Amino acid sequence: MTAGPLAGRTALVAGGSSGIGAATAVALAREGATVAIAARRAAELGEVADAVRDQGGRALTVQADFAAADGVTSCVETVRDRLGHIDLLVYSAAAVRLGPVHETAPRHWDLMLTLNLTAPFLLVRELMPSMLDRGYGWVVAIGSAAGLQAVPGTGGYGVTKAALHRLTELVAEEGRDRGVRAAAVCPGWVHTRLAADPASQGVPETDVLSAQDVAETVAWVVTRPARMAVGPLVPVAPVASHADAVGGLSRYAFSPAVPAAVPDGRRRG
Ligand SMILES: NC(=O)c1ccc[n+]([C@@H]2O[C@H](COP(=O)([O-])OP(=O)(O)OC[C@H]3O[C@@H](n4cnc5c(N)ncnc54)[C@H](OP(=O)(O)O)[C@@H]3O)[C@@H](O)[C@H]2O)c1
């Protein structure tokens, strides 16, 4: 696929093996971009790449752990070796450990800081100089409603998302006169493996956003004309108040029925 507003552009989707990142990889490929999809799970990465190729797009998969010491640098090196420069970065990887601040384990705090904040900072350090040199670039972070306001029980997750939003705002300001734009798309509740199951919270699944809803927002943002900026903070939430992520997260984090760790990755602090 070479047609589309992103034809000739290369996008790195970090955290692209499932959920919002996977849907974003497909959406950006539909706009013409070649996509490098990076995360830890090889089989899931392969499925996303197949979905991109099925619609005529180009995809490269990179197995990467962004919480590991050299995870960011080795991923960028691999993408540059195979695809050359990187025009767009979408950072969707995150760790979520819910619970009140005083119950948050230091190792969970450290993981969230490393994966949700330091890794996107390191990616910006790696990628922004060549974006500035080329006069074109997009840095998109998947933020969160939990970073837009203080949600009891979001612990280090909310702190890292708020800081990720500020990082994105700084990149937007520092790049704006040199063709590099940045936005944090900040979803409310999205039905993915990372989030609480809507049904378990008494919320109809249809009232919660889908990964595609958020991915299409990202694709819309990065296909605006060069003279136009969006955001940099772009909240995207279900319209119904009962499907508000903020209430759902808080209820979930304080629910005595929720064990300290559950198999799908959601854990209390
Ligand atoms: N779902 C929601 O309600 C919601 C609401 C607001 C914001 N968000 C944000 O949306 C983003 C995407 O989450 P999602 O809901 O789409 O859940 P998801 O399907 O679990 O996606 C998370 C992605 O991050 C990757 N990842 C996790 N740890 C990683 C590591 N150490 N190294 C590399 N990649 C890693 C995962 O891949 P591997 O496991 O294969 O590594 C996966 O591709 C996150 O930033 C999250 O905070 C979600």
PDBQT file of the ligand as one rigid body, heavy atoms in Angstrom, charges set to zero:
ROOT
HETATM    1  N1  LIG A 301      -7.734   0.094  28.181  1.00  0.00    +0.000 N 
HETATM    2  C1  LIG A 301      -8.027   1.225  28.800  1.00  0.00    +0.000 C 
HETATM    3  O1  LIG A 301      -9.103   1.396  29.405  1.00  0.00    +0.000 OA
HETATM    4  C2  LIG A 301      -7.048   2.363  28.763  1.00  0.00    +0.000 A 
HETATM    5  C3  LIG A 301      -7.476   3.605  29.235  1.00  0.00    +0.000 A 
HETATM    6  C4  LIG A 301      -6.588   4.666  29.209  1.00  0.00    +0.000 A 
HETATM    7  C5  LIG A 301      -5.309   4.500  28.708  1.00  0.00    +0.000 A 
HETATM    8  N2  LIG A 301      -4.920   3.268  28.264  1.00  0.00    +0.000 N 
HETATM    9  C6  LIG A 301      -3.552   3.147  27.757  1.00  0.00    +0.000 C 
HETATM   10  O2  LIG A 301      -3.578   2.540  26.492  1.00  0.00    +0.000 OA
HETATM   11  C7  LIG A 301      -2.295   1.967  26.227  1.00  0.00    +0.000 C 
HETATM   12  C8  LIG A 301      -2.465   0.591  25.605  1.00  0.00    +0.000 C 
HETATM   13  O3  LIG A 301      -3.101  -0.272  26.492  1.00  0.00    +0.000 OA
HETATM   14  P1  LIG A 301      -4.261  -1.263  26.031  1.00  0.00    +0.000 P 
HETATM   15  O4  LIG A 301      -5.464  -0.898  26.801  1.00  0.00    +0.000 OA
HETATM   16  O5  LIG A 301      -4.309  -1.306  24.553  1.00  0.00    +0.000 OA
HETATM   17  O6  LIG A 301      -3.752  -2.661  26.643  1.00  0.00    +0.000 OA
HETATM   18  P2  LIG A 301      -2.862  -3.844  26.041  1.00  0.00    +0.000 P 
HETATM   19  O7  LIG A 301      -3.593  -4.548  24.971  1.00  0.00    +0.000 OA
HETATM   20  O8  LIG A 301      -2.439  -4.638  27.201  1.00  0.00    +0.000 OA
HETATM   21  O9  LIG A 301      -1.607  -3.101  25.398  1.00  0.00    +0.000 OA
HETATM   22  C9  LIG A 301      -0.424  -2.855  26.096  1.00  0.00    +0.000 C 
HETATM   23  C10 LIG A 301       0.724  -3.022  25.148  1.00  0.00    +0.000 C 
HETATM   24  O10 LIG A 301       1.932  -2.714  25.842  1.00  0.00    +0.000 OA
HETATM   25  C11 LIG A 301       2.878  -3.750  25.572  1.00  0.00    +0.000 C 
HETATM   26  N3  LIG A 301       3.836  -3.881  26.655  1.00  0.00    +0.000 N 
HETATM   27  C12 LIG A 301       3.573  -4.100  27.970  1.00  0.00    +0.000 A 
HETATM   28  N4  LIG A 301       4.718  -4.206  28.652  1.00  0.00    +0.000 NA
HETATM   29  C13 LIG A 301       5.725  -4.052  27.748  1.00  0.00    +0.000 A 
HETATM   30  C14 LIG A 301       7.150  -4.086  27.837  1.00  0.00    +0.000 A 
HETATM   31  N5  LIG A 301       7.787  -4.288  29.000  1.00  0.00    +0.000 N 
HETATM   32  N6  LIG A 301       7.878  -3.894  26.700  1.00  0.00    +0.000 NA
HETATM   33  C15 LIG A 301       7.245  -3.694  25.514  1.00  0.00    +0.000 A 
HETATM   34  N7  LIG A 301       5.899  -3.652  25.378  1.00  0.00    +0.000 NA
HETATM   35  C16 LIG A 301       5.160  -3.841  26.484  1.00  0.00    +0.000 A 
HETATM   36  C17 LIG A 301       2.032  -5.000  25.422  1.00  0.00    +0.000 C 
HETATM   37  O11 LIG A 301       2.701  -5.980  24.651  1.00  0.00    +0.000 OA
HETATM   38  P3  LIG A 301       3.522  -7.233  25.229  1.00  0.00    +0.000 P 
HETATM   39  O12 LIG A 301       2.783  -7.751  26.425  1.00  0.00    +0.000 OA
HETATM   40  O13 LIG A 301       3.521  -8.174  24.062  1.00  0.00    +0.000 OA
HETATM   41  O14 LIG A 301       4.879  -6.726  25.550  1.00  0.00    +0.000 OA
HETATM   42  C18 LIG A 301       0.851  -4.442  24.618  1.00  0.00    +0.000 C 
HETATM   43  O15 LIG A 301       1.163  -4.411  23.243  1.00  0.00    +0.000 OA
HETATM   44  C19 LIG A 301      -1.550   1.960  27.570  1.00  0.00    +0.000 C 
HETATM   45  O16 LIG A 301      -0.627   3.021  27.557  1.00  0.00    +0.000 OA
HETATM   46  C20 LIG A 301      -2.643   2.261  28.580  1.00  0.00    +0.000 C 
HETATM   47  O17 LIG A 301      -2.149   2.917  29.719  1.00  0.00    +0.000 OA
HETATM   48  C21 LIG A 301      -5.760   2.199  28.271  1.00  0.00    +0.000 A 
ENDROOT
TORSDOF 0
